[in-house]
């Protein structure tokens, strides 16, 4: 009889431990799933931030006239900076319209794609919206020296 009572206690203790282990394991699994999902969401937003920055770094006002008209509008313009106005002025109306549309789309596309796939719920979405603007302002693909006008305002020494 003692053996049966011990077996009954052992079975109950074993069942209780099994239940606790299951509850704890489910908790840890849910925590790990939450962290994994959080990491996956953050990495998807980070991908949109990097992609938006790189897309914003493409200066279509420099690239499009260079490819279509074989001109460097930085050298032709008075201010030395690529821009939609200079693409219109030196590349023509069609070139200017294409530049304008591409410049608008490079800011729209990463934000729209992120909203469709990752959502708006995270604070990372603000970084996704800022990335194309920062890429445009601080392009990693094309170094543009300050224009003569900017040098006069900031009193930078001339490179000449």
JOGIJO-V936514 format. One line per field, one symbol per residue. phi: phi as a letter, one per 20 degrees, with the letter a starting at -180 (. if undefined). A space follows every 10 residues. Layout:
# JOGIJO-V936514
phi: ???
This chain:
# JOGIJO-V936514
phi: .fffffffff ffffffffff ffffffffff ffffffffff ffffffffff ffffffffef fefffffedl cdfffeefem dfaffffffd eofffffffg ffffffefgf ffffffdend fefffffffe gffffffcfe ebedfgfgff fffelfffee
